[in-house]
Amino acid sequence: RMLRYLLVASLGLNPFFSFIVLSKDSCSTWGGGHFSTFDKYQYDFTGTCNYIFATVCDESSPDFNIQFRRGLDKKIARIIIELGPSVIIVEKDSISVRSVGVIKLPYANNGIQIAPYGRSVRLVAKLMEMELVVMWNNEDYLMVLTEKKYMGKTCGMCGNYDGYELNDFVSEGKLLDTYKFAALQKMDDPSEICLSEEMSIPSIPHKKYAMICSQLLNLVSPTCSVPKDGFVTRCQLDMQDCSEPGQKNCTCSTLSEYSRQCAMSHQVVFNWRTENFCSVGKCSANQIYEECGSPCIKTCSNPEYSCSSHCTYGCFCPEGTVLDDISKNRTCVHLEQCPCTLNGETYAPGDTMKAACRTCKCTMGQWNCKELPCPGRCSLEGGSFVTTFDSRSYRFHGVCTYILMKSSSLPHNGTLMAIYEKSGYSHSETSLSAIIYLSTKDKIVISQNELLTDDDELKRLPYKSGDITIFKQSSMFIQMHTEFGLELIVQTSPVFQAYVKVSSQFQGRTLGLCGNYNGDTTDDFMTSMDITEGTASLFVDSWRAGNCLPAMERETDPCALSQLNKISAETHCSILTKKGTVFEKCHAVVNPTPFYKRCVYQACNYEETFPYICSALGSYARTCSAMGLILENWRNSMDNCTITCTGNQTFSYNTQACERTCLSLSNPTLECHPTDIPIEGCHCPKGMYLNHKNECVRKSYCPCYLEDRKYILPDQSTMTGGITCYCVNGRLSCTGKLQNPAESCKYGAACAPTCQMLATGIECIPTKCESGCVCADGLYENLDGRCVPAEECPCEYGGLSYRKGEQIQTECEICTCRKGKWKCVQKSRCSSTCNLYGEGHITTFDGQRFVFDGNCEYILAMDGCNVNRPLSSFKIVTENVICGKSGVTCSRSISIYLGNLTIILRDETFSISGKNLQVRYNVKKNALHLMFDIIIPGKYNMTLVWNKHMNFFIKISRETQETICGLCGNYNGNMKDDFETRSKYVASNELEFVNSWKENPLCGDVYFVVDPCSKNPYRKAWAEKTCSIINSQVFSACHNKVNRMPYYEACVRDSCGCDIGGDCECMCDAIAVYAMACLDKGICIDWRTPEFCPVYCEYYNYHRKTGSGDAYSYGSSVNCTWHYRPCNCPNQYYKYMNIEGNKLYYFKPQSNNIIIFHGGFFFFCITVSSVFTDVTFKAHQVDELLLHSLHKTIPKSIPEQNLKGCLQVLPDPPSLPNRLNVENMVLSAACSCCRPLQLHKEEFQLPCEDPDNPGKRLTKDITVFGGCVCNFDSCIQ
């Protein structure tokens, strides 16, 4: 073992764990009065007064103020730590926090963590602009570590921290004695009495102890680079002042301090303590003593935990074991012996657990789960909310008939449709009013008034048609049961809602509002034209089954219109999230937050408030029931939600028609189809049955039902097919077999044809008669209102119309319009992005959004997440700290670990340490961002973008199916399992999920998410006004591509919460995230102005903007043309992520800017000068000869042509305009990844002679355009 130590020491490495050198300096006191200042000046002083240990001088409200007092026994009797409004007092082995009282360890709150640290206690305070560490041992040791930014600003017993050790006792130009210097640091309460040294009596160390002390220090660390001289002196003084002079045990405190200083310098420290010499005592359980053990304790919950702290002495688990922090005994175990936890329950290794659609086994502290076949569920709730089969939720407000689900697995070309109608005065008061099942055999309509029609004929319930049976399951629910895997549950009161269930045979075979049921949430907005839209309204419009108006977006929060309505809604809906309510017992299983938000929206949006509140509460109760937790009596906890039953029925939270009605006795096949999710409603008590009068009677009084709801009373008889039958106990007693009725084959009429309806593949279902113009037979109305044949029907995407043959590129596909539908080809490489921005907002790789207020280090993303725990090739960690008085947290730093290579992003810059020859990376910088292109060969291509503040984006394309995990989700395309915890089970809420990904287990858990606008109501009006730019015309081009509401709400929240400075920066960061999301969809928004979120890159230039385009005039002495551009257009050699910034990109005014006419199109040969910065920020300029085309792929034959000729562009300004400029005849080549919009042809005279008409200029018809839209990729053509 000694050889291992020496070998590692010779390499300059720590033998226990990897580390990052912290940019902090320490000051400490130990023993009977030894001190070492920040500048490493050592001195001795004893006094029992209250002294300032360290503080920030000359500030009325210093960032920190640490005081201490020694007792008569020379041990530290009290420590006071003031951190702004937080005050921590350590006294008599107890720790108390102002306004909290005595605390237990570990403790975490308000940016402060206090936890055991080996045999010491450590306090870490982390705020956005400050980090401080204080350590003590409840005896004679106190240490503070502070950042270098406080150099020259501190005072107290720790000195002035100016980097010079000899002037720590200088005051007003005079060098003071120790006792005079200490007297200046006294901070006693006038009522307290203390003893201070009146005069310094210097102790001269005995030389006879020098050799012994030197040997003792060598026992601690013979190779430590920390100077020994001062510690030898302190050791000598300890030995001569000992009650028995010369005793080695009296030096333990100084030896321990030397051990700490060596460890903090990452030097090798040996196990120098013995049972009889400076012992730490007996270790608990099966732990062992280590002098230099990692305080980053590996546990069953986090066996890979590592941190940047130095080692310390204490009791630790033996190598190869981890601490069992899940069981109560807290012993050291091998990883295979680790138990698992789920919903507060502990499971032994090997235990199995069954959950919805999966079975899991406890393996090495993690759940190893296998997916089981599971039905798909789609719900239509609350008037306007839809949840797809793949669990993607969205909201829309439309008045039309929509295709809910069409599938090749439905017999007879079956289609499920939903009718939405107006239910109030505002455009957003729309709600579900009927469900239609349409096939070549049936047209069944279940409406809000519980009426059932088939082919427009009124039918009584129950009703059977072939493989379809429809009946009342309870007083509130109608069920449609089929024999082909489709089940429909319709809630008729208080709000009409529908729940669709399909068997696993439908997987990947559905289309419509319920999504495509393929396990991938990201493509649920697949339209009838076979392309994925970015917003719900455009997706919904593509599935219209009638000639109706487009669905509307609710642009404002309905609660913002009335403060009274808002308060009422939040008060009534808060019962879902409050503790102590009937709903609380389900919180661990189902997250109530999304249901609360829906409830508040519905209560404000609809005039009939309480039906929608009760509906929202009922939706949560139903979801809990689906998880096996029935919330009995929840309706009694809310006024207006109780149900009054008639006919001596009673209300039940788990009922069914089977064996509860007389009809179910007569014909069980009609009503005995139980649901797998309990339903509510009125039913008869046990032993009683509901008869034809809706009364509960005994079985002997039940009538018997015949065909078409005819019935006979008890003991009566009837003739059926020549057979006599008697009614006995609700059943017909007869011989023979009853025949089923004949089936109907009628079908309804058609509507005026449109291209959009043609794309759906079904005929229109009219709900009412409307007059108007219709296209002739064989023609279809397009988006412009013109009638065209089917093959000329355009395609739609992002609110725009595209002609036949036109091509677009999305993030992962290249799509071509053919006969009104998109034919898409998957790209070879497809990426996904995870965003961390603002005050704890995260959007996962699969699109799940959540917000949290955690104050810790959290793993954003890493690989190697399987149960067998392979080595990870990358890990990205965010350090979140408190950044507002309300308790909101923001990302202060980002750490990127690539094997032995580490990149730290903090304080608007970055540092790189270590090497990894297997990883290639490139760093780019502009005024707004740092960007890292990272390639891990054979695994990942990553682009990491940091805005040097709180926003961080991870864009990954991967070459393997290696699992990814962390706060960014598991990147499997399905957002419903994105809350997968470190132990591999899916958490019910985001906070449980977030807590599992803490990198530091000593941090406190997050228990709630603050609402900063409620805590700072005075900021809300300003926040809403400034953030409204997202909803304004400025971003209108993007509104159809990216749903703006989540970004607007995040902006308002962040603007309310950022209340300790930099509030405009927080607001601008939030808006920039939406701008970047727009840019990812090819929409460049120029939203910054000198007055609104300005960028100061103009500092480098003297220039002014000219005209309305992107043209500038410059001073004659200016050679560099840096200026802000809202988007970069990357060139073909350097792959830039299309981000905001000030990359220099301009065109040289040379004569070789040649226009080439080839194949009926114009192409341009231009010299482009681009400037980029390398990892050292050194600027490089590259000149390239590039071909450019406005709207056509460049043929390979062009570069081989002779480019000389008369078609030369006149040399004009270096910054080309965005479009064709009639005056200078110049066409822009700035963004070849864009395609033109509003194309039209104009005749122009080109600046050269017509070869066929000497003396005259050449005239050509040139296609020009009014604007352009950018594709997603780099400019490759």
Secondary structure, DSSP 8 states (H G I E B T S, - for coil): -HHHHHHHHHTT--SS------SEEEEEEETTTEEE-TT--EEE----SEEEEEEETT-SS-S-EEEEEE-TTSSEEEEEEEETTEEEEEETTEEEETTTEE--SSEEETTEEEEEETTEEEEEEEETTEEEEEEE-SSS-EEEEEEGGGTT-EESTT---SS-GGGTTEETTEE--HHHHHHTTB---TT------SS-------GGGHHHHHHHHHHH-TT--S--HHHHHHHHHHHHTSSSTT-GGGGHHHHHHHHHHHHHTT-------BTTBS-----STT-EEEEEE-SS--BSS-TT---S---EEEEE--TT-EE--SSSS--EE-GGG--EEETTEEE-TT-EEEETTEEEEEETTEEEEEE----EEEEEETTTEEE-TT--EEE-B--EEEEEEEETTSGGG-EEEEEEEE-SSSTT-EEEEEEEEE-SS-EEEEETTS-EEETTEEE-SSEEETTEEEEESSSSEEEEEESSSEEEEEE-SSS-EEEEEE-GGGTT-EESTT---SS-GGGTTB-TTS-B-SSHHHHHHTTBSSS----B---S-GGGG-HHHHHHHHHHHGGGT-TTSTTGGGTTTS--HHHHHHHHHHHHH-SSHHHHHHHHHHHHHHHHHHTT---TTGGGGSTT------TT-EEEEEE-STTTBHHHHH-HHHH----SS-EEEEE--TTEEE-TTS-EEEGGG--EE-GGG-EE-TT-EEEETTEEEEEETTEEE-SS-----------------BHHHHHHTS----SS--------TTEEE-TTS-EEEGGG--EEETTEEE-TT-EEE-SSEEEEEETTEEEEEE-S--EEEEEEETTTEEE-TT--EEE----SEEEEEEE--STT----S-EEEEEEEE-STT--EEEEEEEEEETTEEEEEETTEEEEES--TT-EEEEEE-SS-EEEEEEETTTEEEEEEE-SSS-EEEEEEESS---EESTT---SS-GGGTTB-TTSSB-SSHHHHHHHTBSSTTS--------HHHH-GGGHHHHHHHHGGGGSGGGHHHHTTS--HHHHHHHHHHHHH--SS-HHHHHHHHHHHHHHHHHHTT-------SSSS--GGGGG--EEEETTTTEEEE-TT-------BSS----SSS-----SB---EEE---TT-EEEEETTEEEEEEEEEEEEE-TT--EEEEEEEEEEESSS---TTGGGS---SS-B-----SS--SS-BTTTTB---S-TTEEEES-EEEEEEEEEEETTEEEEEEEEEEEE-SEEEE-SS----
